[in-house]
Amino acid sequence: MIGLISATAAGAAARDRLAAAWPERTRIYEGPVRRSVERAFAECEQLVCFLATGAVVRLIAPLLAGKSADPGVVCVDEGQRYAVSLLGGHGGGANELAAQVADVLGSAPVVTTATDAADIPGLDTLGWPVEGAVASVTRAVLDGEPVVLRADAVWPLPPLPANVTPEDTAPQEGVAREGVAPQDAGAVLHVTDRSFDAGPNDAVLRPPSLVVGVGASKGAPVDEVVGLVEQTLRGAGLSALSVAELATVDAKADEPGIVGAAERLGVPLVTYPAERLAEIAVPNPSGAPLAAVGTPSVAEAAALAGGGELLVPKRKSNPAGRAAMATCAVVRRAPRGRLAVVGLGPGARDLLTPRATEELRRASVLVGLDQYVDQIRDLLRPGTRVVESGLGAEEERARTAVTEARAGHAVALIGSGDAGVYAMASPALAEASDDIDVVGVPGVTAALAAAAILGAPLGHDHVSISLSDLHTPWEVIERRVRAAAEADIIVTFYNPRSRGRDWQLPKALSILAEHREPGTPVGVVRNASRVDESSRLTTLEGLDPATVDMMTVVTVGNTATREIAGRMVTPRGYRWQS
């Protein structure tokens, strides 16, 4: 919940605008300002104070408890010019909240966090627990000092700047690299689930690599289950911060001891049917769970159900004076790379979606057509590795993107418009398997951008057809054009004409003309949304194919489409219009 506090009429007006925009997220605090701030600070995850920053500093100073406990605080000035992230920029989410408040109020977000100012991801923003000398290692990253990245495996992290080097390429003892003396490489960023004594220059990121399978008798105490898990991890030299989930059999989904253990450890509880667990080979099957819940193994089988390496076989609790009521086993899962297939839209920056921008900045590896890379190169974070190639190398780009993701990286594969429409999603997903995570990011297509320019030509059933026979035989394309013509469907032609392919568009138009009047409206848009955009309305009879090229989208209306006030309009057919 976001607490809203104001002291003046202007502040209250801005406060009410924010409350109206976010009715489910916000709570207004009325009354004396000091008391309102105290209440909101104790009750809310975040605060937006429509007050001077100096006043807020004095009000919250006595309330501060620490970075991990304090809410994020944003200040908005009287004129709503600025939304200032004042407290908890990362941990409290104030940096992101400042940007969101600015979007609603038309303000400028003000973020002074060093990593954000340098466009470098903060170690505490990656969604993983981080411990050790976080401040000193972050300072080394920001100052351009040598930082060694020591990871047990490749994880899909965001890009890190060039001074952060993996251990296999970092300066070795006695060997200088790029003018850096080896004794200067003091800061180390570890990515590991292993416990160790961290030094004064060690920061440790804890990846979600461990799964703990748990079994328990009816009525097993929470303390016994948690104690067993923690003791087992400690004995194996593993960090509890890297536990991604607890796993058990469906029959134990509501067992209070197991449910409470997951809650106390702060991880989800995942359950599996006994039939599935019974199929998993384990080193320590037992007749007791087979009789009780229908599988010879709960802890080991549940831990292994999602794949991985069994690090710790079944262990039993050891309570004083009675029989054990809990078992556990620990599995390490291999990292899964991440492939985001991102649609960039038709070209205009304001038609690039926020989600696409987020994925571009998250990727440590970007793969794309060279001219598309140039469009968004300024959005990439320092350290992003770019793999670009020219026209005709689509399948190679798809293979490269999948290969990089399989190696554990966070990859963005870009395409124009929507990546799933005549673009890179198809070849990439045909190449990928279930060993990587795939995220699709939709984009505004050329057809939609052109339609918005023309008016409302797609107001009823419509279809997009590519006239390029490079990958599809013309006989197939012609059959689809005929079907659309006979069904009276609006048609948008992609790839209508090129230098070496100039007869397909006239042929397609002649097929449509067999079923539509010569005066049927036709919209022609070239480079939709770009600086050299051009558009015109013509007719099926009047369109000159020679004026069309590969940068053009041609939209042919149906028998109901009309030109109204210079716009191409296809009626939706609402009954009230009659």
N, C-alpha and C positions, 0 to 999 in steps of 0.2 A: 504494500500500500504506500502511496505517495502522500505525505502530509503537505497541505498548502497553508501558508501563513502570510498575512498582509497587515499593513498598519494604516494605509491611506486609501482614499477613494479610488485613485488611479491604480494602486496595487490590487485593490479588491476587484476592479473591473478586469484586470489581466488574470487574476486568480480565477475568476468565474469563467473566463474564456477557456482556460486550461481544464477546469472541472467539467465544462460542457463537452470538450473534446475527448476527455478520458473519464467518463462517469464511473466506470468499474474499477479504475486504478487509483482514484484520488479521494481524499477526505479533507474537507475544509475545517480548519481549527479557528474558532471565534474566541473573542475575549482578549484579556491582556496579552500582549505579545510575548513577554517573557514566559508566562505560564503556558501559552500555546506552543512555543518552541520546545519547552521541557517535555510536554506531553507527547508531541509528535516525535521527538528524538527517541523517546522510550517505546513508542507504539508502532512506528513506521520503518520500512526498509529504506525509504528515501524522503527527503524534504525539498520543497521548492519554496524559498523565502522571497517575497516581494519587498525586500528591504535592502538598505545599503550593506555592502560587504563588511564594513567596519562594525556595524551594529550586530550583524550575525556572528562575527568572530567573537565579540564580547559575550554574546548570549550562549553560544555553544561551548566556549572554552571550559567552563566547569563541568561539562557533561562528557567530555572526551574520555573514552576507555581504551582505545587501541584500534589499529587498522582493521583487524579482523572482526571487530564488534560494532564500530561506529557506522551509522547510516550514511549514504551519500547525500551531500547537501549542495544545492544549486541556488544561486542568488540571481534575481532579475531586478534591474534598476527601474526607477520610477517611469522612465520613458520607454521601457521595453526594448531598449536598444541592444542590450547584452544579456546573455544567459551564462553566468560564470560558474564553472565547476570549482567549488570551494573546498570540499572535503570528500574523501573517499572516491577519488577519480576512477580508480580501477576496482578495488575491493567493494566499494559501495555503488559502483555503476554510475557515478556522477558525471563522468565525461560523456557517456552515451546519453544520459538523461538531459544534459545541457544541449546536446544536438537535437534531441527530440522536442524539447521545450522551444528551442529556437525555430524549429519548423512550424510549430503551431502559432507562435506569437510573431513570427517574422523578425526575430532578433538574430544577432550574430553570436554563435557559441564561442565562449572563451575557455580554452583548455591550456593549462600551463604545465601539465605533467611532462617531464623531460622526454620520455620515450615517445609520447604522442607528438610532441613538437618536432622530434627528429624522425618521425614516421617509422619507428621501430617498435615491434610488438613487445609490450612489457611481459616479463616472465610471469607476472601474476594475472595476466589476461588470457592465458592459453587454455583455461578450463581445467587444468591439472593442479594438484597440490604442489607447492614449491616450498622448499625449506633451505636453511643454511644461510650463507652470506649473500642474500638476494640483492641487497643494496649495493654492496661493493662490486659484485659481478656485473650488475646493471650499469654501474658507473663506468666500469672498464669497457663495456660494449659501447656506451655513448661516447666515451673519450677516444675511441678508436684504438684502444690498447689490445694487444693480442689476447684472445680468449680461446681456450681449447674446448671443443665440444666432444665430450666423452660419453657416447651412447652405446648401450648394449645392442641396439638394433636401430634400423632406420624407421622413424616415426613421421607421420604426415604433419610436421610442424610448419608454421608460416616461415617466410624467408627471414634469414638472419644476415646482418651486414657482413662484408668481406673480412672484417677482422675476427670473426668467429669462425674458426676452422675445425673441421672434424679431426679427430686424433690421428688418423692415418695420413693426413696431409698437413698436420700442425708442425711447427718447428720442433725438431728433435734435439735431444741433449747434445750439445757440442756442435750443432749445425745451425748456422744462421740462415734465415729465409726472408727474402725481400727486405734485407736491411734490418731485420728484427733480431736483436740478441736473444738467445734462448733463455737467459735468466729473466727476461722481461715477461715471458709467457706465464704469469702467475695465476691468473683467473681461470677457473675451470667450471664449465657448465656440464653437470652430469645429467643424463637421462637414463634412469635405472630404477628397477624395483628392488634392488639389493640394499640391505642396510650396511652402512659403514660409518666410520668416524670422519665426518666432514671437517676440513680444515678452514682457516679464516678466509680463504679465497675460493671456497667451493660453494656453489649453489646447486641444488638438486631438484630436478623436475621428476615427479613421480607419475609415470605413464600408467594407464588403466590396463595392466597386463595380467593380473592375477584373478583367477576364479577359485573360490573356496566352496567345495561341495560339502554339504552338512547333512547329517542324519541325527535324529533325536527320538528318544522314547517319549511317549505321551507324558506331558507334564514336566519335561526337562526344564530346569530353571534357565532364565536368560543369562545369568551370571556364569553358569556352567558352560553354555554354548560359546559365549563371547570369550571367556577365559581360555577355552580350548583353542579357539581360532587364534587369539593373540599369542598364546604360548607356542603353537605350532609354527606360526610365521616367524616368531623370534628365534626359535630353534633352528629354522632353516635359513636364517640370515636374510629374511625378506621384510619389506616395509608394508605395514597395514595400509599406508596411504595409496598403495598401488592396487588394492583390491577393487576390482570393477563390479563384482556382484557376488552374492551368495546363491548357491544353486541346490535344489533338493527335489524330491519326488512330489508329484501333484498331491498325493495323500497327506503331505505335511505342509501344504500351502498355508494353512491357518494355525499351525502349531505355534502357540504363543512364544515359546523359547526361541524358535528360529526366526519368527517375524520380529520379535524384540531385538534379537541379535543384529539383524539387517538394519533396523532403525538406529541402533546404537552405533553401528559402524558407519552409518550414513551411505549405504549402498542399496541398490534394488535387490529384491528376492526374485529369482527366476525358478520356475518349476517345470518338470517334464513328466510325461506319462510313464508309468511303471513299465509298460511294454517297450518303450524306446530305451529306457535305461537297461532293461534286461538284455538287450542286444549288444551292449557295449562290453568289450572284453576288458576285464580289470584284473589286477594281480591278487586281490584279496576278496573273492566272493564269499558269501556267508549264507547259511540257511535261515538265520533269524530274520533278516529283512525280507527274504523271499516269502516266508510264511506270513509276515506282518503286512507287507505292502505290495508284494508281487514282483519283486526284483531282487536278485542276489547281491546287489550293491546299490547303495544310495549315495554315500559321500563321494566315492571314486567315480562312479558312473555319471553322477550329476555334474561333477567338475569337468569330466571329459566330454560331455554331451555336445559342447560347442567347438570341440577340437582343441588341440594344444598338447603340451608336454607335461606329463605327470611329474611334478617336482617332489611332492611329499605324498606318499601313499597313506592309506587310512590310519588315522590316529584316534585313540579313544581318550575321553576325559578320565581324570583320576581323582574323583572326589573322596574325601576322607570318610571312612566308615560305611560306604555303600557302593553298589555297583555303578558302573559308568552309564550315563544316560545320553551321551552325545558322541558323535564321531565327526571327523572332518578329513578332507584331503585337499591338496593345492595343485592347481594346474596353471602353467604359464601359456597364454595364448600369444601367437605371433602377431606382430603389428599388421594392420590392414591399411594399405595405401588408399588414397582418396582421389577419385577422378570427378571433377566438376565439368560438365559439358555446358558451356555458357553461350547464350545468344546475346550478341552485342546490339541487336536492333538494326534499324536501317541506316544508321550512320550519325545522326544527330546526337550530341552528348546528352541532351535532356531527355532523350528517349532510351538511354541506357538505364536499366532498372537499378535501384539501390541494391537488390540482391546480387545482381551481376557484379557490381562494383565491389561488394563485400567478398565475393568469391575470387575476384581478380587479386585482391589485396591479401587474401588468405593463402594463395597458391605459392609454393616455393619453386614450382616449375610451370612455365607457361608455354603452350604449344599452339601455333597458329599460322595462318597465311600471313606473309610478310606485310601486306598492305593493311590487314586487320590489326596486326600487332602495332603498327604505327599509330592507329587510331587511339589506342588506349595505353601506350607505353608510359605516359606521364602518370597513370594511376597506379603503376606497379610499385611495390615497396623495394627499398634497397636490398640487394642480395637475391632478387628473383632471377632465376636462370631461364633465359628465353631460347626456345627452339623454334625457329621460323623457317619457312620454305615457300616456294612459289606455287603458281597455279599448276594443277595436274598432279600434285603430290598428296592428294587427300588421304589415300589409303596409308601412305607412309606416315603422315601426321597422326592418324588414328592409332597405328601400331606403336609409334613412339610414345604417345600419351599413355596408352595402356601399359607399356613396358615400364615407364617411369612410375606409374602408380603401383605396379606389382613390386617395384623395388622399395616401396614404402613411402614414397613422397606424396605431398599434396599437389595435385596437378590440375591446371585449368586448361581445357581444350576449347578454343574459341571459334565461333563462326558468326557470320552476319545474320541479321534477322533473328529468327528462332533456330537454335542449333538442331532442332528436330525436323525442320522443314527444308528439304533439299540441301542439307548441310551435314555437319560432322557427327551428329549423334548416332546415325545409323551405322556408319562404318566402325565407329568406336565401340558401340555396344555389341556389334557382331564379333568384334575381336575380344572383348572382355569376357571374363567368367565370374564366378561367384567368390573369387579370392580377393576382390577389391570392393570398396564402397563406391557407388556411382550416384552422383547428384545431378539432376537436370535443372537448369536455370532458364526459364522461358524468356523469350525476347519478342519485341514487336516485329512482325514480319513485314516484308516489302509490300505484300498484298494489303495488309491493314493500313500501313502508312500511306499507300497510294489511295486507298478508299477514303481515308480521312481528308485527303487533299481534294478529291473529286466531289465529295458530298456524302451520299449514303447509298452507294451502288450495291452493297452487299446486304441489303435489308431483308432479303429472303434467301432461300437455299442457294448455295454457291459452292464452287469447286475450283481448286487450283490445279493447273496442268502444265508441266514443263514440256516445251517443244524441242528440247535437246534430245537427239537420238544417240548421244554418245554412250549412254548406259542402258537405254531402253529402245527396242526396235520400233521403227516408225509405224509398223502395222499395229502394234499395241497402242501407241499414242493416238493413232487415227481412230481406233475403236473406242477409246475413251472420249475423244472429242465428239464422235457421233452420238454416243450415249448421252452426253451432256446436252447436246443440241436437241435431241429428241425429247429429253425430259424437261426442256425449257429451264435449265439451270444457268445461273450467272456464272461466267467463266473468267478466271484470271489466268492469263498466260505468263508463265515465267520463261526466261531464256528464249524469247520469241524469235530472235534473228541475230546471226553473226555473219562475218565476212564470208566464211566458207559454208554457210548454211542459210540460204536466203529464200528457199521455196516453201518451207514448212508453214510459216505464218500465213501466206496467201492461201495455201491449201486448207488450213484449219478454218480461216474466215469463210471460205467458200462452203465448207460443210455446215457451219453455223447459218449461213445465208439460205440454206435449203429449208430452214425451219423458222427464220426470223425475218422481219421486214427490213428493207434496205436502210430505213431511217432509225434502226435500233441504236440507242446511244452507246458509244464506245469511249472509254477514258484511257488516255495515254499519259503515263507519268514516268519521267526519267530522273534518276538519282533522288528518289523521294527522301525528303527531310535534310538533304545536304545543301551546301551553299550554292551549288549550281543546279538546283532543282528546277525542273520545268514540267508543265502539265498542260493538257488541252483536252477539250471535248470534241469529238467528231461522231461519225456514224459508221455503221457496218459497211455502207457503200462508199463513204468518203475517206476511210482510213488508207493512207499510202504506206504500205509495208516498208518502203525504202527509208522512211523517217524513224524507224524503230531499230534499236540495237540491244545488246546484252544488258545494258544498264537500265532498260525500260521494262515496265510492267504494263500489260495491256488488259483492261477489264471490259468485257463485252456483256451488256445487260441482257435480261430476258425480255419476254414479250410485254411485260408490265413496266419495265424501266422507262423513265421519262427524264427529259431535261427540264428542270424547273429553276428559273432565276439564275441560269448559268451553272447549275449544279446537277450532277447525275444522281437520280433518286430512284430506288426500287421500293415500291410500297410494301409494307409489312403485311397488310391485309387485315388490320384491326377492324372488327365489326362496327365499332362506333363511328368509323369514318364514313360509312355509307348512310 
